[in-house]
Amino acid sequence: MRATSRRRTEPGRYEIRTQGHLDPRWATWFDGLSLTQDGDGTTVLHGALLDQAALYGVLLKLRDLGLPLLSVTPVTPVTPVEPDRPTAPEAPATDSH
């Protein structure tokens, strides 16, 4: 019997936190993710990755640099909420008698 697994192939947005500061010029090496240095001594990489293989590639690069991985969080894109639109007043009820 052979087990099959479904692989995620759709793009996703991620926030990856590492211990240590990584200069923002490394962003191109990390598939164009944005790099932010936080005051607590961590670096956050965030942005869209094409698929799970791209995510694993980024994680391998962090490992190769010797940066401890603190977290990987999928980020749901924020969709704008439409403002409430005024509704038309209801027509007065008519008596059909």
N, CA, C and O atoms as CSV, one atom per row, in Angstrom:
chain,resi,resn,atom,element,x,y,z
A,1,MET,N,N,0.844,-1.173,0.000
A,1,MET,CA,C,0.000,0.000,0.000
A,1,MET,C,C,0.888,1.235,0.000
A,1,MET,O,O,1.859,1.305,0.754
A,2,ARG,N,N,0.564,2.196,-0.831
A,2,ARG,CA,C,1.373,3.391,-0.960
A,2,ARG,C,C,0.602,4.593,-0.419
A,2,ARG,O,O,-0.538,4.845,-0.809
A,3,ALA,N,N,1.234,5.315,0.471
A,3,ALA,CA,C,0.593,6.510,1.030
A,3,ALA,C,C,0.833,7.683,0.085
A,3,ALA,O,O,1.927,7.845,-0.457
A,4,THR,N,N,-0.176,8.478,-0.099
A,4,THR,CA,C,-0.030,9.678,-0.912
A,4,THR,C,C,-0.258,10.882,-0.027
A,4,THR,O,O,-0.996,10.826,0.957
A,5,SER,N,N,0.381,11.956,-0.390
A,5,SER,CA,C,0.181,13.188,0.365
A,5,SER,C,C,-0.047,14.324,-0.615
A,5,SER,O,O,0.488,14.335,-1.723
A,6,ARG,N,N,-0.842,15.263,-0.185
A,6,ARG,CA,C,-1.092,16.439,-1.004
A,6,ARG,C,C,-0.084,17.494,-0.613
A,6,ARG,O,O,0.124,17.753,0.573
A,7,ARG,N,N,0.532,18.095,-1.588
A,7,ARG,CA,C,1.513,19.135,-1.321
A,7,ARG,C,C,0.887,20.490,-1.570
A,7,ARG,O,O,0.126,20.674,-2.521
A,8,ARG,N,N,1.208,21.416,-0.724
A,8,ARG,CA,C,0.701,22.772,-0.899
A,8,ARG,C,C,1.515,23.444,-1.993
A,8,ARG,O,O,2.741,23.519,-1.908
A,9,THR,N,N,0.837,23.925,-3.006
A,9,THR,CA,C,1.540,24.542,-4.123
A,9,THR,C,C,1.155,25.995,-4.329
A,9,THR,O,O,1.761,26.677,-5.156
A,10,GLU,N,N,0.173,26.480,-3.607
A,10,GLU,CA,C,-0.230,27.864,-3.788
A,10,GLU,C,C,0.690,28.790,-2.985
A,10,GLU,O,O,1.234,28.390,-1.956
A,11,PRO,N,N,0.862,30.034,-3.463
A,11,PRO,CA,C,1.715,30.981,-2.749
A,11,PRO,C,C,1.154,31.267,-1.356
A,11,PRO,O,O,-0.047,31.145,-1.115
A,12,GLY,N,N,2.030,31.641,-0.468
A,12,GLY,CA,C,1.608,31.993,0.882
A,12,GLY,C,C,2.478,33.106,1.437
A,12,GLY,O,O,3.591,33.338,0.966
A,13,ARG,N,N,1.955,33.788,2.442
A,13,ARG,CA,C,2.712,34.848,3.120
A,13,ARG,C,C,3.167,34.301,4.466
A,13,ARG,O,O,2.427,33.594,5.150
A,14,TYR,N,N,4.406,34.645,4.832
A,14,TYR,CA,C,4.990,34.122,6.054
A,14,TYR,C,C,5.718,35.209,6.822
A,14,TYR,O,O,6.168,36.208,6.262
A,15,GLU,N,N,5.817,34.980,8.123
A,15,GLU,CA,C,6.661,35.793,8.997
A,15,GLU,C,C,7.607,34.817,9.690
A,15,GLU,O,O,7.169,33.922,10.413
A,16,ILE,N,N,8.902,34.996,9.464
A,16,ILE,CA,C,9.920,34.096,9.998
A,16,ILE,C,C,10.806,34.905,10.934
A,16,ILE,O,O,11.390,35.909,10.527
A,17,ARG,N,N,10.906,34.473,12.182
A,17,ARG,CA,C,11.695,35.207,13.182
A,17,ARG,C,C,12.936,34.394,13.533
A,17,ARG,O,O,12.859,33.196,13.808
A,18,THR,N,N,14.090,35.080,13.517
A,18,THR,CA,C,15.360,34.449,13.866
A,18,THR,C,C,16.043,35.233,14.976
A,18,THR,O,O,15.788,36.422,15.165
A,19,GLN,N,N,16.911,34.548,15.705
A,19,GLN,CA,C,17.721,35.217,16.717
A,19,GLN,C,C,18.902,35.865,16.011
A,19,GLN,O,O,19.531,35.239,15.158
A,20,GLY,N,N,19.206,37.092,16.350
A,20,GLY,CA,C,20.319,37.810,15.732
A,20,GLY,C,C,19.829,38.785,14.677
A,20,GLY,O,O,18.729,38.657,14.140
A,21,HIS,N,N,20.679,39.762,14.398
A,21,HIS,CA,C,20.332,40.757,13.385
A,21,HIS,C,C,20.938,40.393,12.047
A,21,HIS,O,O,22.113,40.040,11.952
A,22,LEU,N,N,20.122,40.484,11.024
A,22,LEU,CA,C,20.532,40.212,9.655
A,22,LEU,C,C,20.330,41.502,8.867
A,22,LEU,O,O,19.230,42.053,8.849
A,23,ASP,N,N,21.368,41.977,8.226
A,23,ASP,CA,C,21.307,43.237,7.489
A,23,ASP,C,C,20.271,43.145,6.366
A,23,ASP,O,O,20.185,42.119,5.692
A,24,PRO,N,N,19.478,44.213,6.156
A,24,PRO,CA,C,18.439,44.203,5.116
A,24,PRO,C,C,18.958,43.927,3.703
A,24,PRO,O,O,18.184,43.514,2.840
A,25,ARG,N,N,20.237,44.144,3.453
A,25,ARG,CA,C,20.768,43.879,2.103
A,25,ARG,C,C,20.723,42.393,1.741
A,25,ARG,O,O,20.902,42.036,0.576
A,26,TRP,N,N,20.486,41.520,2.734
A,26,TRP,CA,C,20.360,40.096,2.484
A,26,TRP,C,C,18.991,39.736,1.878
A,26,TRP,O,O,18.775,38.585,1.499
A,27,ALA,N,N,18.082,40.685,1.786
A,27,ALA,CA,C,16.715,40.407,1.319
A,27,ALA,C,C,16.694,39.716,-0.042
A,27,ALA,O,O,15.875,38.823,-0.259
A,28,THR,N,N,17.564,40.105,-0.952
A,28,THR,CA,C,17.566,39.486,-2.281
A,28,THR,C,C,17.960,38.015,-2.198
A,28,THR,O,O,17.489,37.207,-2.998
A,29,TRP,N,N,18.808,37.658,-1.253
A,29,TRP,CA,C,19.213,36.267,-1.093
A,29,TRP,C,C,18.072,35.431,-0.519
A,29,TRP,O,O,18.038,34.212,-0.685
A,30,PHE,N,N,17.142,36.099,0.157
A,30,PHE,CA,C,15.994,35.424,0.759
A,30,PHE,C,C,14.729,35.624,-0.074
A,30,PHE,O,O,13.673,35.959,0.461
A,31,ASP,N,N,14.841,35.420,-1.365
A,31,ASP,CA,C,13.701,35.471,-2.283
A,31,ASP,C,C,12.919,36.772,-2.194
A,31,ASP,O,O,11.706,36.782,-2.404
A,32,GLY,N,N,13.609,37.884,-1.879
A,32,GLY,CA,C,12.956,39.185,-1.841
A,32,GLY,C,C,12.108,39.445,-0.613
A,32,GLY,O,O,11.349,40.414,-0.597
A,33,LEU,N,N,12.210,38.614,0.420
A,33,LEU,CA,C,11.464,38.874,1.659
A,33,LEU,C,C,11.979,40.155,2.292
A,33,LEU,O,O,13.155,40.491,2.149
A,34,SER,N,N,11.116,40.865,2.985
A,34,SER,CA,C,11.525,42.059,3.718
A,34,SER,C,C,12.169,41.626,5.027
A,34,SER,O,O,11.711,40.683,5.672
A,35,LEU,N,N,13.225,42.315,5.413
A,35,LEU,CA,C,13.910,42.020,6.663
A,35,LEU,C,C,13.777,43.207,7.595
A,35,LEU,O,O,14.030,44.347,7.205
A,36,THR,N,N,13.381,42.936,8.820
A,36,THR,CA,C,13.231,43.987,9.831
A,36,THR,C,C,14.001,43.572,11.073
A,36,THR,O,O,13.801,42.478,11.602
A,37,GLN,N,N,14.883,44.451,11.535
A,37,GLN,CA,C,15.613,44.192,12.769
A,37,GLN,C,C,14.811,44.745,13.932
A,37,GLN,O,O,14.500,45.936,13.967
A,38,ASP,N,N,14.475,43.886,14.883
A,38,ASP,CA,C,13.739,44.320,16.065
A,38,ASP,C,C,14.712,44.655,17.189
A,38,ASP,O,O,15.840,44.163,17.218
A,39,GLY,N,N,14.263,45.490,18.106
A,39,GLY,CA,C,15.084,45.934,19.225
A,39,GLY,C,C,15.437,44.828,20.203
A,39,GLY,O,O,16.332,45.004,21.030
A,40,ASP,N,N,14.758,43.697,20.127
A,40,ASP,CA,C,15.030,42.595,21.052
A,40,ASP,C,C,16.129,41.663,20.546
A,40,ASP,O,O,16.339,40.587,21.106
A,41,GLY,N,N,16.836,42.080,19.477
A,41,GLY,CA,C,17.932,41.269,18.964
A,41,GLY,C,C,17.511,40.217,17.960
A,41,GLY,O,O,18.281,39.305,17.662
A,42,THR,N,N,16.303,40.329,17.434
A,42,THR,CA,C,15.825,39.374,16.447
A,42,THR,C,C,15.644,40.051,15.090
A,42,THR,O,O,15.593,41.276,14.985
A,43,THR,N,N,15.551,39.224,14.068
A,43,THR,CA,C,15.247,39.698,12.722
A,43,THR,C,C,13.973,39.004,12.271
A,43,THR,O,O,13.797,37.805,12.487
A,44,VAL,N,N,13.086,39.767,11.643
A,44,VAL,CA,C,11.854,39.198,11.099
A,44,VAL,C,C,11.928,39.305,9.581
A,44,VAL,O,O,12.123,40.386,9.025
A,45,LEU,N,N,11.766,38.161,8.926
A,45,LEU,CA,C,11.656,38.102,7.470
A,45,LEU,C,C,10.176,37.937,7.171
A,45,LEU,O,O,9.521,37.069,7.749
A,46,HIS,N,N,9.643,38.751,6.283
A,46,HIS,CA,C,8.220,38.612,5.973
A,46,HIS,C,C,7.959,38.908,4.511
A,46,HIS,O,O,8.634,39.722,3.880
A,47,GLY,N,N,6.943,38.211,3.990
A,47,GLY,CA,C,6.554,38.401,2.605
A,47,GLY,C,C,5.978,37.131,2.027
A,47,GLY,O,O,5.722,36.156,2.734
A,48,ALA,N,N,5.780,37.169,0.711
A,48,ALA,CA,C,5.160,36.045,0.008
A,48,ALA,C,C,6.234,35.106,-0.532
A,48,ALA,O,O,7.286,35.534,-1.007
A,49,LEU,N,N,5.934,33.819,-0.444
A,49,LEU,CA,C,6.780,32.786,-1.041
A,49,LEU,C,C,5.919,31.956,-1.974
A,49,LEU,O,O,4.744,31.713,-1.702
A,50,LEU,N,N,6.509,31.527,-3.069
A,50,LEU,CA,C,5.769,30.844,-4.121
A,50,LEU,C,C,5.090,29.565,-3.641
A,50,LEU,O,O,3.941,29.301,-3.996
A,51,ASP,N,N,5.797,28.766,-2.832
A,51,ASP,CA,C,5.245,27.492,-2.392
A,51,ASP,C,C,6.040,26.978,-1.199
A,51,ASP,O,O,6.930,27.661,-0.692
A,52,GLN,N,N,5.710,25.763,-0.757
A,52,GLN,CA,C,6.396,25.176,0.391
A,52,GLN,C,C,7.878,24.958,0.099
A,52,GLN,O,O,8.706,25.107,0.997
A,53,ALA,N,N,8.224,24.613,-1.122
A,53,ALA,CA,C,9.628,24.407,-1.471
A,53,ALA,C,C,10.423,25.702,-1.271
A,53,ALA,O,O,11.555,25.663,-0.788
A,54,ALA,N,N,9.841,26.840,-1.637
A,54,ALA,CA,C,10.512,28.128,-1.435
A,54,ALA,C,C,10.679,28.417,0.055
A,54,ALA,O,O,11.712,28.941,0.473
A,55,LEU,N,N,9.667,28.078,0.859
A,55,LEU,CA,C,9.765,28.266,2.307
A,55,LEU,C,C,10.915,27.429,2.867
A,55,LEU,O,O,11.733,27.930,3.638
A,56,TYR,N,N,10.975,26.165,2.483
A,56,TYR,CA,C,12.062,25.301,2.960
A,56,TYR,C,C,13.422,25.829,2.509
A,56,TYR,O,O,14.400,25.727,3.249
A,57,GLY,N,N,13.491,26.387,1.315
A,57,GLY,CA,C,14.745,26.971,0.830
A,57,GLY,C,C,15.212,28.112,1.715
A,57,GLY,O,O,16.397,28.207,2.034
A,58,VAL,N,N,14.289,28.980,2.114
A,58,VAL,CA,C,14.625,30.090,3.010
A,58,VAL,C,C,15.096,29.549,4.357
A,58,VAL,O,O,16.077,30.039,4.917
A,59,LEU,N,N,14.402,28.547,4.872
A,59,LEU,CA,C,14.784,27.971,6.167
A,59,LEU,C,C,16.174,27.338,6.099
A,59,LEU,O,O,16.938,27.428,7.060
A,60,LEU,N,N,16.508,26.703,4.985
A,60,LEU,CA,C,17.841,26.126,4.823
A,60,LEU,C,C,18.922,27.202,4.783
A,60,LEU,O,O,20.013,27.013,5.321
A,61,LYS,N,N,18.617,28.329,4.147
A,61,LYS,CA,C,19.586,29.430,4.100
A,61,LYS,C,C,19.840,29.980,5.499
A,61,LYS,O,O,20.979,30.290,5.847
A,62,LEU,N,N,18.788,30.103,6.299
A,62,LEU,CA,C,18.960,30.563,7.676
A,62,LEU,C,C,19.826,29.583,8.460
A,62,LEU,O,O,20.697,29.986,9.231
A,63,ARG,N,N,19.577,28.300,8.255
A,63,ARG,CA,C,20.380,27.274,8.920
A,63,ARG,C,C,21.844,27.385,8.509
A,63,ARG,O,O,22.739,27.304,9.351
A,64,ASP,N,N,22.083,27.570,7.213
A,64,ASP,CA,C,23.446,27.657,6.704
A,64,ASP,C,C,24.190,28.869,7.268
A,64,ASP,O,O,25.412,28.837,7.414
A,65,LEU,N,N,23.456,29.931,7.582
A,65,LEU,CA,C,24.067,31.118,8.191
A,65,LEU,C,C,24.259,30.954,9.692
A,65,LEU,O,O,24.911,31.778,10.335
A,66,GLY,N,N,23.693,29.892,10.247
A,66,GLY,CA,C,23.831,29.651,11.682
A,66,GLY,C,C,22.913,30.502,12.535
A,66,GLY,O,O,23.166,30.687,13.726
A,67,LEU,N,N,21.840,31.027,11.935
A,67,LEU,CA,C,20.893,31.841,12.693
A,67,LEU,C,C,19.828,30.949,13.324
A,67,LEU,O,O,19.127,30.231,12.610
A,68,PRO,N,N,19.696,30.980,14.643
A,68,PRO,CA,C,18.666,30.161,15.293
A,68,PRO,C,C,17.263,30.592,14.871
A,68,PRO,O,O,16.942,31.780,14.896
A,69,LEU,N,N,16.447,29.645,14.492
A,69,LEU,CA,C,15.066,29.884,14.084
A,69,LEU,C,C,14.195,29.969,15.332
A,69,LEU,O,O,14.219,29.065,16.167
A,70,LEU,N,N,13.434,31.041,15.464
A,70,LEU,CA,C,12.535,31.215,16.607
A,70,LEU,C,C,11.099,30.861,16.264
A,70,LEU,O,O,10.407,30.236,17.069
A,71,SER,N,N,10.634,31.256,15.065
A,71,SER,CA,C,9.252,30.940,14.690
A,71,SER,C,C,9.040,31.099,13.193
A,71,SER,O,O,9.731,31.864,12.521
A,72,VAL,N,N,8.064,30.352,12.696
A,72,VAL,CA,C,7.582,30.487,11.322
A,72,VAL,C,C,6.068,30.569,11.426
A,72,VAL,O,O,5.419,29.647,11.920
A,73,THR,N,N,5.509,31.680,10.958
A,73,THR,CA,C,4.078,31.905,11.090
A,73,THR,C,C,3.460,32.220,9.734
A,73,THR,O,O,3.851,33.196,9.094
A,74,PRO,N,N,2.495,31.405,9.282
A,74,PRO,CA,C,1.770,31.784,8.068
A,74,PRO,C,C,0.909,33.010,8.382
A,74,PRO,O,O,0.275,33.084,9.434
A,75,VAL,N,N,0.896,33.948,7.470
A,75,VAL,CA,C,0.153,35.191,7.678
A,75,VAL,C,C,-0.987,35.253,6.676
A,75,VAL,O,O,-0.778,35.153,5.467
A,76,THR,N,N,-2.173,35.416,7.188
A,76,THR,CA,C,-3.346,35.556,6.333
A,76,THR,C,C,-3.409,36.992,5.833
A,76,THR,O,O,-3.357,37.924,6.636
A,77,PRO,N,N,-3.519,37.189,4.523
A,77,PRO,CA,C,-3.619,38.557,4.020
A,77,PRO,C,C,-4.859,39.250,4.578
A,77,PRO,O,O,-5.924,38.650,4.724
A,78,VAL,N,N,-4.684,40.509,4.878
A,78,VAL,CA,C,-5.806,41.284,5.398
A,78,VAL,C,C,-6.621,41.782,4.218
A,78,VAL,O,O,-6.094,42.443,3.324
A,79,THR,N,N,-7.906,41.464,4.218
A,79,THR,CA,C,-8.776,41.944,3.155
A,79,THR,C,C,-9.517,43.168,3.664
A,79,THR,O,O,-10.033,43.170,4.782
A,80,PRO,N,N,-9.568,44.196,2.850
A,80,PRO,CA,C,-10.256,45.399,3.293
A,80,PRO,C,C,-11.738,45.140,3.539
A,80,PRO,O,O,-12.389,44.405,2.797
A,81,VAL,N,N,-12.243,45.743,4.569
A,81,VAL,CA,C,-13.659,45.603,4.898
A,81,VAL,C,C,-14.396,46.761,4.257
A,81,VAL,O,O,-14.004,47.920,4.396
A,82,GLU,N,N,-15.466,46.434,3.555
A,82,GLU,CA,C,-16.255,47.493,2.926
A,82,GLU,C,C,-17.035,48.228,3.995
A,82,GLU,O,O,-17.602,47.607,4.894
A,83,PRO,N,N,-17.067,49.554,3.901
A,83,PRO,CA,C,-17.854,50.304,4.883
A,83,PRO,C,C,-19.334,49.968,4.745
A,83,PRO,O,O,-19.808,49.594,3.672
A,84,ASP,N,N,-20.040,50.109,5.840
A,84,ASP,CA,C,-21.482,49.860,5.790
A,84,ASP,C,C,-22.118,50.858,4.837
A,84,ASP,O,O,-21.860,52.060,4.885
A,85,ARG,N,N,-22.949,50.317,3.979
A,85,ARG,CA,C,-23.647,51.187,3.035
A,85,ARG,C,C,-25.053,51.418,3.552
A,85,ARG,O,O,-25.712,50.493,4.027
A,86,PRO,N,N,-25.507,52.654,3.457
A,86,PRO,CA,C,-26.879,52.905,3.915
A,86,PRO,C,C,-27.857,52.121,3.048
A,86,PRO,O,O,-27.690,52.006,1.834
A,87,THR,N,N,-28.855,51.601,3.690
A,87,THR,CA,C,-29.873,50.862,2.949
A,87,THR,C,C,-31.013,51.792,2.615
A,87,THR,O,O,-31.277,52.761,3.327
A,88,ALA,N,N,-31.673,51.492,1.541
A,88,ALA,CA,C,-32.813,52.317,1.133
A,88,ALA,C,C,-33.937,52.100,2.143
A,88,ALA,O,O,-34.152,50.977,2.600
A,89,PRO,N,N,-34.650,53.160,2.491
A,89,PRO,CA,C,-35.756,52.996,3.420
A,89,PRO,C,C,-36.816,52.068,2.832
A,89,PRO,O,O,-37.051,52.037,1.624
A,90,GLU,N,N,-37.426,51.336,3.708
A,90,GLU,CA,C,-38.469,50.421,3.237
A,90,GLU,C,C,-39.673,51.218,2.779
A,90,GLU,O,O,-40.005,52.258,3.348
A,91,ALA,N,N,-40.322,50.712,1.740
A,91,ALA,CA,C,-41.521,51.373,1.233
A,91,ALA,C,C,-42.647,51.134,2.248
A,91,ALA,O,O,-42.741,50.059,2.839
A,92,PRO,N,N,-43.490,52.143,2.438
A,92,PRO,CA,C,-44.582,51.974,3.385
A,92,PRO,C,C,-45.511,50.840,2.938
A,92,PRO,O,O,-45.766,50.648,1.749
A,93,ALA,N,N,-45.989,50.123,3.901
A,93,ALA,CA,C,-46.911,49.024,3.601
A,93,ALA,C,C,-48.225,49.601,3.112
A,93,ALA,O,O,-48.726,50.584,3.660
A,94,THR,N,N,-48.774,48.995,2.093
A,94,THR,CA,C,-50.062,49.451,1.573
A,94,THR,C,C,-51.125,48.428,1.954
A,94,THR,O,O,-50.898,47.218,1.945
A,95,ASP,N,N,-52.272,48.958,2.283
A,95,ASP,CA,C,-53.383,48.081,2.668
A,95,ASP,C,C,-54.155,47.762,1.412
A,95,ASP,O,O,-54.639,48.671,0.737
A,96,SER,N,N,-54.281,46.505,1.085
A,96,SER,CA,C,-54.938,46.123,-0.153
A,96,SER,C,C,-56.416,45.877,0.026
A,96,SER,O,O,-57.027,45.291,-0.868
A,97,HIS,N,N,-57.018,46.273,1.092
A,97,HIS,CA,C,-58.465,46.046,1.336
A,97,HIS,C,C,-59.281,47.059,0.680
A,97,HIS,O,O,-60.508,47.022,0.779
